[in-house]
Amino acid sequence: MPAPYRLAIFDFDGTLADSFALFSEAFNELAARHGFKTVAPEEAQRLRSMHARAIMKHVGLPAWKLPAVATAYIGMMRSRRSEVRVFPGTAEMLASLERSGIAIAVVSSNAEDNVRAVLGPSASSVSQYACGMSIFGKRSHLRKILQAAGVQPGEAIYIGDQAADLDAARAEGIDFGAVAWGYGNAAHLESLSPTLVFRGMGDIAARL
């Protein structure tokens, strides 16, 4: 039986938005600009099985540079977000959750205007946004979302595509649902024992 979740919190890039191609291109442009290692396409696949902190160490990106790099990426996406689409079935999934009475939130390191623009009409299904923080700062934003929604951790699930998302959910006592189509390697995510694994977008509404 599905858990009686009252709130579904979503990551954005790689979970709702198919932005990996733009991210990969932007990554190497930012690497050249900010002095860290570029990544070849064949290497990118291997890095998808690594934690974000390990990737930063591998490419020589120090933590103090991360805010500037993240801000630059958000700006690049803002100028090219017309190239980014949600994954097929996203609009239908969000509408189904909304009809069922499950509240929807988005917690993302991307900017809220980028998230809303890519979601398009589906943005109205989202009751709360917490955007613009570091990929490692999602824990506090998850807590704020819970407090604002009046929902206990056990009544929520955070759905994402990277190990850092799972870490943030566990730290706040929230169930984690791993998607099999995002930035992170699906097999690696599954090895971390998430609460649920979603193999297709249609699985989300069906299982919640």
GROMACS elastic network, one bead per residue, 0.5 to 0.9 nm:
[ bonds ]
;  ai    aj funct       b0    kb
    1     4     6  0.89349   500
    1   207     6  0.84103   500
    2     5     6  0.82483   500
    2   207     6  0.59213   500
    2   208     6  0.57057   500
    3   155     6  0.80715   500
    3   207     6  0.86107   500
    3   208     6  0.69081   500
    4   155     6  0.66277   500
    4   156     6  0.85612   500
    4   208     6  0.76325   500
    5     8     6  0.71109   500
    5   102     6  0.69673   500
    5   103     6  0.89533   500
    5   154     6  0.77898   500
    5   156     6  0.52574   500
    5   157     6  0.68615   500
    5   208     6  0.70497   500
    6   101     6  0.74679   500
    6   103     6  0.61513   500
    6   104     6  0.88098   500
    6   151     6  0.72047   500
    6   152     6  0.89889   500
    6   155     6  0.54697   500
    6   156     6  0.59963   500
    6   157     6  0.85966   500
    7   101     6  0.89066   500
    7   102     6  0.53977   500
    7   104     6  0.58505   500
    7   105     6  0.74811   500
    7   146     6  0.83613   500
    7   149     6  0.80981   500
    7   151     6  0.72868   500
    7   155     6  0.65741   500
    7   157     6  0.65733   500
    7   158     6  0.85981   500
    8    97     6  0.83868   500
    8   102     6  0.67292   500
    8   103     6  0.62037   500
    8   104     6  0.50335   500
    8   105     6  0.63568   500
    8   106     6  0.85473   500
    8   155     6  0.89239   500
    8   156     6  0.58347   500
    8   157     6  0.51866   500
    8   158     6  0.61170   500
    8   159     6  0.73003   500
    8   208     6  0.87437   500
    9   103     6  0.83507   500
    9   104     6  0.58362   500
    9   106     6  0.54611   500
    9   107     6  0.67759   500
    9   128     6  0.89932   500
    9   142     6  0.81485   500
    9   145     6  0.85140   500
    9   156     6  0.73206   500
    9   157     6  0.60993   500
    9   159     6  0.61050   500
    9   160     6  0.86741   500
   10    15     6  0.72700   500
   10    16     6  0.76133   500
   10   104     6  0.76229   500
   10   105     6  0.61476   500
   10   107     6  0.60895   500
   10   108     6  0.79744   500
   10   157     6  0.84623   500
   10   158     6  0.57898   500
   10   160     6  0.61988   500
   11    14     6  0.77528   500
   11    15     6  0.58322   500
   11    16     6  0.71260   500
   11   105     6  0.88293   500
   11   106     6  0.58676   500
   11   107     6  0.53758   500
   11   108     6  0.54184   500
   11   109     6  0.85288   500
   11   158     6  0.75572   500
   11   159     6  0.61852   500
   11   161     6  0.75239   500
   11   165     6  0.77394   500
   12    15     6  0.52469   500
   12    16     6  0.50304   500
   12    17     6  0.58330   500
   12    18     6  0.89691   500
   12   106     6  0.67946   500
   12   107     6  0.71789   500
   12   108     6  0.57023   500
   12   109     6  0.82825   500
   12   110     6  0.76728   500
   12   115     6  0.71354   500
   12   160     6  0.76931   500
   13    16     6  0.62432   500
   13    18     6  0.66857   500
   13    19     6  0.59776   500
   13    20     6  0.76166   500
   13   108     6  0.75975   500
   13   109     6  0.85859   500
   13   110     6  0.76998   500
   13   115     6  0.87279   500
   13   160     6  0.87293   500
   13   161     6  0.83919   500
   13   182     6  0.77481   500
   13   183     6  0.79269   500
   14    17     6  0.54306   500
   14    18     6  0.55530   500
   14    19     6  0.62748   500
   14    20     6  0.66253   500
   14    87     6  0.86503   500
   14   160     6  0.77187   500
   14   161     6  0.62233   500
   14   162     6  0.86664   500
   14   179     6  0.86605   500
   14   181     6  0.70702   500
   14   183     6  0.53202   500
   14   184     6  0.81952   500
   15    18     6  0.74564   500
   15    86     6  0.86181   500
   15    87     6  0.79563   500
   15   159     6  0.75366   500
   15   160     6  0.56119   500
   15   161     6  0.58530   500
   15   178     6  0.89130   500
   15   179     6  0.66928   500
   15   180     6  0.88844   500
   15   181     6  0.73146   500
   15   182     6  0.56382   500
   15   183     6  0.81922   500
   16    85     6  0.86907   500
   16    86     6  0.54818   500
   16    87     6  0.59363   500
   16    90     6  0.64518   500
   16   119     6  0.82213   500
   16   160     6  0.87545   500
   16   182     6  0.87102   500
   16   201     6  0.88957   500
   17    20     6  0.85173   500
   17    84     6  0.69186   500
   17    85     6  0.58450   500
   17    87     6  0.57472   500
   17    90     6  0.86414   500
   17   115     6  0.84847   500
   17   118     6  0.73419   500
   17   119     6  0.79424   500
   17   182     6  0.88024   500
   18    21     6  0.78109   500
   18    22     6  0.88339   500
   18    84     6  0.62705   500
   18    85     6  0.57350   500
   18    86     6  0.55559   500
   18    87     6  0.56156   500
   18   181     6  0.89296   500
   18   182     6  0.77694   500
   19    22     6  0.54765   500
   19    23     6  0.60984   500
   19    24     6  0.86948   500
   19    81     6  0.88714   500
   19    83     6  0.84364   500
   19    84     6  0.56428   500
   19    85     6  0.73411   500
   19    86     6  0.83099   500
   19   183     6  0.88903   500
   20    24     6  0.59897   500
   20    25     6  0.85969   500
   20   182     6  0.78753   500
   20   183     6  0.65876   500
   21    24     6  0.52581   500
   21    25     6  0.64238   500
   21    26     6  0.86331   500
   21    84     6  0.88591   500
   22    25     6  0.52677   500
   22    26     6  0.60370   500
   22    27     6  0.84343   500
   22    77     6  0.77082   500
   22    80     6  0.84123   500
   22    81     6  0.89358   500
   22    83     6  0.79859   500
   22    84     6  0.76727   500
   23    26     6  0.50223   500
   23    27     6  0.58198   500
   23    28     6  0.87924   500
   23    73     6  0.79644   500
   23    77     6  0.83227   500
   24    27     6  0.50986   500
   24    28     6  0.67359   500
   24    29     6  0.89163   500
   24    39     6  0.82855   500
   24    41     6  0.83133   500
   24    44     6  0.81976   500
   25    28     6  0.57417   500
   25    29     6  0.65885   500
   25    30     6  0.88426   500
   26    29     6  0.50624   500
   26    30     6  0.60153   500
   26    31     6  0.84214   500
   26    73     6  0.67656   500
   26    76     6  0.73698   500
   26    77     6  0.85088   500
   27    30     6  0.51709   500
   27    31     6  0.60084   500
   27    32     6  0.87191   500
   27    38     6  0.73200   500
   27    39     6  0.79739   500
   27    73     6  0.78933   500
   28    32     6  0.62721   500
   28    33     6  0.85853   500
   28    36     6  0.88269   500
   28    37     6  0.78239   500
   28    39     6  0.65183   500
   28    40     6  0.86805   500
   29    32     6  0.53414   500
   29    33     6  0.63553   500
   29    34     6  0.87388   500
   29    38     6  0.80535   500
   30    34     6  0.58586   500
   30    35     6  0.80549   500
   30    36     6  0.81984   500
   30    38     6  0.85777   500
   30    69     6  0.68443   500
   30    72     6  0.76843   500
   30    73     6  0.76126   500
   31    34     6  0.52829   500
   31    35     6  0.55086   500
   31    37     6  0.58220   500
   31    38     6  0.55791   500
   31    39     6  0.87491   500
   31    59     6  0.86253   500
   31    61     6  0.85105   500
   31    69     6  0.86872   500
   32    35     6  0.55037   500
   32    36     6  0.66863   500
   32    37     6  0.75585   500
   32    38     6  0.70900   500
   33    36     6  0.81904   500
   34    61     6  0.85829   500
   34    65     6  0.79905   500
   34    68     6  0.88627   500
   34    69     6  0.74120   500
   35    60     6  0.82845   500
   35    61     6  0.79700   500
   36    59     6  0.57886   500
   36    60     6  0.52720   500
   36    61     6  0.55518   500
   36    62     6  0.87292   500
   37    58     6  0.81194   500
   37    60     6  0.63002   500
   37    61     6  0.78499   500
   38    59     6  0.71242   500
   39    42     6  0.82714   500
   39    43     6  0.61635   500
   39    44     6  0.61834   500
   39    59     6  0.79290   500
   40    43     6  0.52342   500
   40    44     6  0.62325   500
   41    44     6  0.50767   500
   41    45     6  0.69682   500
   42    45     6  0.58037   500
   42    46     6  0.73561   500
   43    46     6  0.53282   500
   43    47     6  0.64109   500
   43    48     6  0.89504   500
   44    47     6  0.50617   500
   44    48     6  0.64297   500
   45    48     6  0.53760   500
   45    49     6  0.76423   500
   45   185     6  0.81046   500
   46    49     6  0.59037   500
   46    50     6  0.75484   500
   46   185     6  0.85787   500
   47    50     6  0.52101   500
   47    51     6  0.82250   500
   47    52     6  0.88683   500
   47    54     6  0.87790   500
   47    55     6  0.65818   500
   47   184     6  0.83848   500
   47   185     6  0.85845   500
   48    51     6  0.79639   500
   48    52     6  0.88973   500
   48    55     6  0.87424   500
   48   162     6  0.86208   500
   48   183     6  0.62600   500
   48   185     6  0.51115   500
   48   186     6  0.88961   500
   48   188     6  0.85752   500
   49   163     6  0.89815   500
   49   184     6  0.60959   500
   49   185     6  0.50278   500
   49   186     6  0.82398   500
   49   187     6  0.81831   500
   49   188     6  0.57084   500
   49   189     6  0.79918   500
   50    53     6  0.81724   500
   50    54     6  0.61377   500
   50    55     6  0.63100   500
   50   163     6  0.81998   500
   50   184     6  0.78152   500
   50   185     6  0.82874   500
   50   188     6  0.82249   500
   51    54     6  0.52298   500
   51    55     6  0.63472   500
   51    56     6  0.88085   500
   51   162     6  0.75764   500
   51   163     6  0.59394   500
   51   164     6  0.68042   500
   51   184     6  0.85381   500
   52    55     6  0.50385   500
   52    56     6  0.62744   500
   52    57     6  0.87334   500
   52   135     6  0.83541   500
   52   136     6  0.87715   500
   52   162     6  0.80650   500
   52   163     6  0.76364   500
   52   164     6  0.67550   500
   53    56     6  0.51048   500
   53    57     6  0.63465   500
   53    58     6  0.86527   500
   53    63     6  0.88347   500
   53   136     6  0.89351   500
   53   164     6  0.86512   500
   54    57     6  0.50831   500
   54    58     6  0.60903   500
   54    59     6  0.87445   500
   55    59     6  0.62546   500
   55    60     6  0.84128   500
   55    61     6  0.84031   500
   56    59     6  0.54142   500
   56    60     6  0.59343   500
   56    62     6  0.68749   500
   56    63     6  0.78968   500
   56    66     6  0.89957   500
   57    60     6  0.50633   500
   57    61     6  0.61567   500
   57    62     6  0.72323   500
   58    61     6  0.78267   500
   61    64     6  0.84069   500
   61    65     6  0.67704   500
   61    66     6  0.72385   500
   62    65     6  0.56215   500
   62    66     6  0.68713   500
   63    66     6  0.52057   500
   63    67     6  0.79904   500
   64    67     6  0.69882   500
   64    68     6  0.83292   500
   65    68     6  0.56605   500
   65    69     6  0.62776   500
   65    70     6  0.86843   500
   66    69     6  0.50552   500
   66    70     6  0.59133   500
   66    71     6  0.84613   500
   66   134     6  0.79905   500
   67    70     6  0.51254   500
   67    71     6  0.60937   500
   67    72     6  0.85689   500
   67   133     6  0.88299   500
   67   134     6  0.70855   500
   68    71     6  0.51453   500
   68    72     6  0.61652   500
   68    73     6  0.86534   500
   69    72     6  0.50970   500
   69    73     6  0.62096   500
   69    74     6  0.86977   500
   70    73     6  0.50763   500
   70    74     6  0.62170   500
   70    75     6  0.86529   500
   70   109     6  0.80888   500
   70   110     6  0.82467   500
   70   132     6  0.88788   500
   70   134     6  0.76217   500
   71    74     6  0.51480   500
   71    75     6  0.63069   500
   71    76     6  0.87249   500
   71   110     6  0.87319   500
   71   111     6  0.89954   500
   71   132     6  0.85517   500
   72    75     6  0.51041   500
   72    76     6  0.62484   500
   72    77     6  0.86946   500
   73    77     6  0.61467   500
   73    78     6  0.84647   500
   73   110     6  0.86333   500
   74    77     6  0.51124   500
   74    78     6  0.60649   500
   74    79     6  0.87903   500
   74   109     6  0.87693   500
   74   110     6  0.61116   500
   74   111     6  0.65109   500
   74   114     6  0.79218   500
   74   132     6  0.86465   500
   75    79     6  0.64537   500
   75    80     6  0.87687   500
   75   111     6  0.89217   500
   76    79     6  0.53327   500
   76    80     6  0.63714   500
   76    81     6  0.82694   500
   77    81     6  0.51400   500
   77    82     6  0.87506   500
   77    83     6  0.88464   500
   77    84     6  0.85611   500
   77   110     6  0.89171   500
   77   114     6  0.73624   500
   78    81     6  0.53628   500
   78    82     6  0.85321   500
   78   111     6  0.85779   500
   78   113     6  0.81484   500
   78   114     6  0.60238   500
   79    82     6  0.80253   500
   80    83     6  0.57879   500
   80    84     6  0.76253   500
   81    84     6  0.52121   500
   81    85     6  0.82534   500
   81   114     6  0.69126   500
   81   117     6  0.76465   500
   81   118     6  0.68285   500
   82    85     6  0.76504   500
   82   117     6  0.83895   500
   82   118     6  0.74874   500
   84   118     6  0.66500   500
   85    88     6  0.85238   500
   85   118     6  0.61901   500
   85   119     6  0.78804   500
   86    89     6  0.82160   500
   86    90     6  0.63264   500
   86    91     6  0.80959   500
   86   118     6  0.67151   500
   86   119     6  0.65855   500
   87    90     6  0.57459   500
   87    91     6  0.87192   500
   87   201     6  0.78329   500
   88    91     6  0.78484   500
   88    92     6  0.87604   500
   88   201     6  0.74849   500
   89    92     6  0.53325   500
   89    93     6  0.60651   500
   89    94     6  0.87120   500
   89   200     6  0.89299   500
   89   201     6  0.59675   500
   89   202     6  0.66724   500
   90    93     6  0.50876   500
   90    94     6  0.61961   500
   90    95     6  0.85539   500
   90   119     6  0.87096   500
   90   122     6  0.84179   500
   90   201     6  0.65884   500
   90   202     6  0.82787   500
   91    94     6  0.53345   500
   91    95     6  0.61577   500
   91    96     6  0.85793   500
   91   119     6  0.79642   500
   91   121     6  0.82893   500
   91   122     6  0.57319   500
   91   125     6  0.89920   500
   92    95     6  0.51410   500
   92    96     6  0.60770   500
   92    97     6  0.87112   500
   92   122     6  0.87798   500
   92   202     6  0.84268   500
   92   205     6  0.89774   500
   93    96     6  0.51205   500
   93    97     6  0.63279   500
   93    98     6  0.86695   500
   93   201     6  0.70482   500
   93   202     6  0.65333   500
   93   203     6  0.87775   500
   93   204     6  0.70064   500
   93   205     6  0.57396   500
   93   206     6  0.88570   500
   94    97     6  0.52030   500
   94    98     6  0.61746   500
   94    99     6  0.86468   500
   94   104     6  0.77711   500
   94   122     6  0.71529   500
   94   125     6  0.65572   500
   94   126     6  0.81860   500
   94   205     6  0.78485   500
   95    98     6  0.50711   500
   95    99     6  0.61587   500
   95   100     6  0.86480   500
   95   122     6  0.75711   500
   95   125     6  0.66497   500
   96    99     6  0.51530   500
   96   100     6  0.62741   500
   96   101     6  0.88924   500
   96   102     6  0.89661   500
   96   205     6  0.63825   500
   97   100     6  0.51027   500
   97   101     6  0.65397   500
   97   102     6  0.54324   500
   97   103     6  0.74839   500
   97   104     6  0.76886   500
   97   125     6  0.88335   500
   97   204     6  0.87148   500
   97   205     6  0.59834   500
   97   208     6  0.79490   500
   98   101     6  0.53033   500
   98   102     6  0.55675   500
   98   103     6  0.63876   500
   98   104     6  0.72153   500
   98   125     6  0.64599   500
   98   126     6  0.85135   500
   99   102     6  0.75514   500
  100   103     6  0.88923   500
  102   208     6  0.87414   500
  103   125     6  0.84475   500
  103   126     6  0.74854   500
  103   127     6  0.67035   500
  103   128     6  0.87231   500
  103   149     6  0.83330   500
  104   125     6  0.68844   500
  104   127     6  0.57380   500
  104   128     6  0.69676   500
  105   125     6  0.87535   500
  105   126     6  0.53575   500
  105   127     6  0.57822   500
  105   129     6  0.57602   500
  105   130     6  0.79284   500
  105   145     6  0.75434   500
  106   115     6  0.86295   500
  106   126     6  0.70884   500
  106   127     6  0.85109   500
  106   128     6  0.64822   500
  106   130     6  0.62525   500
  106   131     6  0.75646   500
  106   145     6  0.89956   500
  107   110     6  0.86798   500
  107   128     6  0.85501   500
  107   129     6  0.61257   500
  107   131     6  0.56558   500
  107   132     6  0.86403   500
  107   133     6  0.87553   500
  107   138     6  0.69468   500
  107   141     6  0.69362   500
  107   142     6  0.70595   500
  107   145     6  0.84509   500
  107   158     6  0.88656   500
  108   111     6  0.74326   500
  108   112     6  0.81148   500
  108   115     6  0.83548   500
  108   129     6  0.81428   500
  108   130     6  0.64964   500
  108   132     6  0.64254   500
  108   133     6  0.70170   500
  108   134     6  0.84605   500
  108   135     6  0.76031   500
  108   138     6  0.74611   500
  109   112     6  0.89712   500
  109   130     6  0.84838   500
  109   131     6  0.55117   500
  109   134     6  0.54553   500
  109   135     6  0.55085   500
  109   136     6  0.87929   500
  109   137     6  0.82974   500
  109   138     6  0.78022   500
  110   113     6  0.86415   500
  110   114     6  0.69251   500
  110   115     6  0.69919   500
  110   131     6  0.58652   500
  110   132     6  0.50625   500
  110   133     6  0.74634   500
  110   134     6  0.87230   500
  111   114     6  0.53559   500
  111   115     6  0.63683   500
  111   116     6  0.87877   500
  111   130     6  0.88906   500
  111   131     6  0.54106   500
  111   133     6  0.84546   500
  112   116     6  0.60580   500
  112   117     6  0.84419   500
  112   129     6  0.69719   500
  112   130     6  0.75627   500
  112   131     6  0.54298   500
  112   132     6  0.70000   500
  113   116     6  0.51759   500
  113   117     6  0.60070   500
  113   118     6  0.86065   500
  114   117     6  0.51488   500
  114   118     6  0.62053   500
  114   119     6  0.85350   500
  115   118     6  0.54088   500
  115   119     6  0.61123   500
  115   120     6  0.85604   500
  115   123     6  0.79901   500
  115   131     6  0.84845   500
  116   119     6  0.51426   500
  116   120     6  0.60493   500
  116   121     6  0.84253   500
  116   122     6  0.82325   500
  116   123     6  0.54006   500
  116   124     6  0.86389   500
  117   120     6  0.52253   500
  117   121     6  0.86704   500
  117   123     6  0.79426   500
  118   122     6  0.89869   500
  118   123     6  0.84225   500
  119   122     6  0.53194   500
  119   123     6  0.52449   500
  119   124     6  0.88450   500
  120   123     6  0.57033   500
  120   124     6  0.83241   500
  121   124     6  0.61702   500
  121   125     6  0.81511   500
  122   125     6  0.54562   500
  122   126     6  0.74709   500
  123   126     6  0.55426   500
  123   127     6  0.86058   500
  124   127     6  0.73248   500
  126   129     6  0.73181   500
  128   145     6  0.71698   500
  128   148     6  0.85676   500
  128   149     6  0.84028   500
  129   145     6  0.81175   500
  130   133     6  0.80187   500
  130   138     6  0.86779   500
  130   141     6  0.61880   500
  130   142     6  0.81159   500
  130   144     6  0.84296   500
  130   145     6  0.74470   500
  131   138     6  0.89321   500
  131   141     6  0.83548   500
  132   135     6  0.89353   500
  133   136     6  0.78941   500
  133   137     6  0.57850   500
  133   138     6  0.68324   500
  133   141     6  0.82977   500
  134   138     6  0.70380   500
  135   138     6  0.62145   500
  135   164     6  0.71942   500
  135   165     6  0.80610   500
  136   139     6  0.75245   500
  136   164     6  0.67979   500
  136   165     6  0.84171   500
  136   168     6  0.78407   500
  137   140     6  0.63474   500
  137   141     6  0.71912   500
  137   168     6  0.81665   500
  138   141     6  0.51010   500
  138   142     6  0.60972   500
  138   143     6  0.86862   500
  138   164     6  0.86345   500
  138   165     6  0.75027   500
  138   168     6  0.61427   500
  138   169     6  0.85338   500
  139   142     6  0.51809   500
  139   143     6  0.64398   500
  139   144     6  0.88414   500
  139   165     6  0.85491   500
  139   167     6  0.83196   500
  139   169     6  0.68412   500
  139   170     6  0.89733   500
  139   171     6  0.70220   500
  139   172     6  0.67120   500
  140   143     6  0.50759   500
  140   144     6  0.63195   500
  140   145     6  0.87313   500
  140   168     6  0.84582   500
  140   172     6  0.85146   500
  141   145     6  0.61436   500
  141   146     6  0.86219   500
  142   145     6  0.51106   500
  142   146     6  0.63077   500
  142   147     6  0.87172   500
  142   158     6  0.84335   500
  142   168     6  0.78482   500
  142   169     6  0.75512   500
  142   172     6  0.74882   500
  142   174     6  0.88291   500
  143   146     6  0.51959   500
  143   147     6  0.62681   500
  143   148     6  0.86612   500
  143   153     6  0.84327   500
  143   172     6  0.68707   500
  144   147     6  0.50876   500
  144   148     6  0.60524   500
  144   149     6  0.84926   500
  145   148     6  0.51772   500
  145   149     6  0.60789   500
  145   150     6  0.84466   500
  145   151     6  0.84903   500
  146   149     6  0.51809   500
  146   150     6  0.59352   500
  146   151     6  0.51417   500
  146   152     6  0.65578   500
  146   153     6  0.69549   500
  146   156     6  0.79546   500
  147   150     6  0.50726   500
  147   151     6  0.65075   500
  147   152     6  0.80074   500
  148   151     6  0.78982   500
  149   152     6  0.88667   500
  151   154     6  0.82128   500
  151   155     6  0.62704   500
  151   156     6  0.71286   500
  152   155     6  0.53615   500
  152   156     6  0.69919   500
  152   174     6  0.87095   500
  153   156     6  0.54985   500
  153   157     6  0.79998   500
  153   172     6  0.69188   500
  153   173     6  0.56448   500
  153   175     6  0.78614   500
  154   157     6  0.78722   500
  154   173     6  0.68941   500
  154   174     6  0.59026   500
  154   175     6  0.70455   500
  155   174     6  0.78506   500
  155   175     6  0.84933   500
  156   174     6  0.60273   500
  156   175     6  0.66348   500
  156   176     6  0.88360   500
  157   169     6  0.80006   500
  157   174     6  0.57627   500
  157   176     6  0.55256   500
  157   177     6  0.67543   500
  157   195     6  0.88057   500
  158   165     6  0.78553   500
  158   166     6  0.79854   500
  158   169     6  0.63136   500
  158   174     6  0.67527   500
  158   175     6  0.62858   500
  158   177     6  0.61099   500
  158   178     6  0.86213   500
  159   165     6  0.79498   500
  159   166     6  0.84325   500
  159   169     6  0.89840   500
  159   175     6  0.85686   500
  159   176     6  0.57980   500
  159   178     6  0.59275   500
  159   179     6  0.71180   500
  159   196     6  0.89750   500
  160   163     6  0.84984   500
  160   165     6  0.59175   500
  160   166     6  0.73911   500
  160   176     6  0.75817   500
  160   177     6  0.64581   500
  160   178     6  0.54591   500
  160   179     6  0.61119   500
  160   182     6  0.79902   500
  161   164     6  0.86350   500
  161   165     6  0.70011   500
  161   166     6  0.83112   500
  161   177     6  0.84657   500
  161   178     6  0.56437   500
  161   179     6  0.53940   500
  161   180     6  0.72479   500
  161   181     6  0.75046   500
  161   182     6  0.50860   500
  161   183     6  0.61047   500
  161   184     6  0.54793   500
  161   185     6  0.81477   500
  161   186     6  0.79853   500
  161   189     6  0.77472   500
  162   165     6  0.53671   500
  162   166     6  0.67557   500
  162   167     6  0.89373   500
  162   178     6  0.77584   500
  162   179     6  0.87408   500
  162   182     6  0.76872   500
  162   183     6  0.67005   500
  162   185     6  0.79698   500
  162   186     6  0.89342   500
  162   189     6  0.70354   500
  163   166     6  0.50204   500
  163   167     6  0.61965   500
  163   168     6  0.87161   500
  163   178     6  0.89426   500
  163   184     6  0.73632   500
  163   188     6  0.85443   500
  163   189     6  0.64367   500
  163   192     6  0.79973   500
  164   168     6  0.62710   500
  164   169     6  0.87022   500
  165   168     6  0.52326   500
  165   169     6  0.63023   500
  165   170     6  0.87175   500
  165   176     6  0.80773   500
  165   178     6  0.89263   500
  166   169     6  0.51618   500
  166   170     6  0.61595   500
  166   171     6  0.85501   500
  166   175     6  0.85428   500
  166   176     6  0.59277   500
  166   177     6  0.80811   500
  166   178     6  0.79005   500
  166   189     6  0.85482   500
  166   192     6  0.84628   500
  166   194     6  0.72628   500
  167   170     6  0.52787   500
  167   171     6  0.61282   500
  167   172     6  0.88143   500
  167   176     6  0.89868   500
  168   171     6  0.51824   500
  168   172     6  0.65466   500
  168   173     6  0.88225   500
  168   174     6  0.84956   500
  169   172     6  0.53431   500
  169   173     6  0.62276   500
  169   175     6  0.64373   500
  169   176     6  0.60769   500
  170   174     6  0.56629   500
  170   175     6  0.68917   500
  170   176     6  0.73755   500
  171   174     6  0.76316   500
  172   175     6  0.89736   500
  175   194     6  0.76046   500
  175   195     6  0.57657   500
  175   196     6  0.81745   500
  176   194     6  0.55024   500
  176   195     6  0.52835   500
  176   196     6  0.66190   500
  176   197     6  0.86717   500
  177   194     6  0.59843   500
  177   195     6  0.57566   500
  177   197     6  0.55837   500
  177   198     6  0.69167   500
  177   204     6  0.88466   500
  178   186     6  0.77949   500
  178   189     6  0.66991   500
  178   190     6  0.73399   500
  178   194     6  0.63041   500
  178   195     6  0.79300   500
  178   196     6  0.62926   500
  178   198     6  0.60864   500
  178   199     6  0.86419   500
  179   182     6  0.64703   500
  179   184     6  0.88008   500
  179   186     6  0.71293   500
  179   189     6  0.85166   500
  179   196     6  0.86726   500
  179   197     6  0.59604   500
  179   199     6  0.62771   500
  179   200     6  0.75052   500
  179   201     6  0.81696   500
  180   184     6  0.81057   500
  180   185     6  0.74256   500
  180   187     6  0.80945   500
  180   189     6  0.83295   500
  180   190     6  0.87849   500
  180   197     6  0.71995   500
  180   198     6  0.61514   500
  180   199     6  0.51544   500
  180   200     6  0.71306   500
  181   184     6  0.79361   500
  181   185     6  0.81017   500
  181   186     6  0.70672   500
  181   198     6  0.88290   500
  181   199     6  0.74933   500
  181   200     6  0.76881   500
  181   201     6  0.89305   500
  182   185     6  0.74064   500
  182   186     6  0.77913   500
  183   186     6  0.87970   500
  184   187     6  0.88192   500
  184   188     6  0.76027   500
  184   189     6  0.70432   500
  185   188     6  0.53666   500
  185   189     6  0.63078   500
  185   190     6  0.87419   500
  186   189     6  0.51358   500
  186   190     6  0.61403   500
  186   191     6  0.86659   500
  186   197     6  0.88124   500
  186   199     6  0.88911   500
  187   190     6  0.50915   500
  187   191     6  0.62578   500
  187   192     6  0.89717   500
  188   191     6  0.51407   500
  188   192     6  0.68255   500
  189   192     6  0.53548   500
  189   193     6  0.73305   500
  189   194     6  0.73025   500
  189   197     6  0.87240   500
  190   193     6  0.54675   500
  190   194     6  0.63261   500
  190   196     6  0.87914   500
  190   197     6  0.70294   500
  191   194     6  0.80415   500
  193   196     6  0.81953   500
  193   197     6  0.89202   500
  194   197     6  0.67720   500
  196   207     6  0.88684   500
  197   203     6  0.88533   500
  198   201     6  0.70507   500
  198   202     6  0.83961   500
  198   203     6  0.56862   500
  198   204     6  0.63343   500
  198   207     6  0.86653   500
  199   202     6  0.84445   500
  199   203     6  0.67145   500
  199   204     6  0.88114   500
  200   203     6  0.54323   500
  200   204     6  0.75614   500
  201   204     6  0.58445   500
  201   205     6  0.80562   500
  202   205     6  0.62231   500
  202   206     6  0.65439   500
  202   207     6  0.88520   500
  203   206     6  0.50757   500
  203   207     6  0.58730   500
  203   208     6  0.83622   500
  204   207     6  0.54401   500
  204   208     6  0.60707   500
  205   208     6  0.52074   500
